[in-house]
């Protein structure tokens, strides 16, 4: 497995916890998203434990990129932040699990084994919030009426977890053109980030 966390103490703690288990081997680690995106494809771990927030991005962004290139890598988001926006963004990025750093060591080991076996893992409280979101249905906002057909199409692709480059390839547009569309979408919907746009259609 691979560990991504910007705090060396956390990485050391995870390594020590996992070293006691013969069926789990840490093959690499990183403290920055860019470093993880370089190292994970080379190491091809079965599981990547990714910190939710990093100085140069987020584990969710890393998860989205890795899952797009290497669908066989199970990503487990390990975060200190219990917020719905990050949760739904992680799910849409293809994360196999989302757990808080307050989790006990043995429970984390169990979570890693669960996602390594190909299963999805969400804490009970997370499952409840997902079900509530699904039950309540998609968020309807009059602002959607301000989007043209192309903007609606791009918004849906953002929600599907595609990057600007991937959207451009899909629609035959340049990455710069897609970026301009995304800026227009965010402005019309009153959103501040791609992450907010990604969860908007949930």
Beta strands, then each sheet from edge to edge (+ up, - down):
strand 1: 2-4
strand 2: 28-30
strand 3: 47-51
strand 4: 74-79
strand 5: 97-100
strand 6: 121-122
sheet 1: 2+ 1+ 3+ 4+ 5+ 6+
end
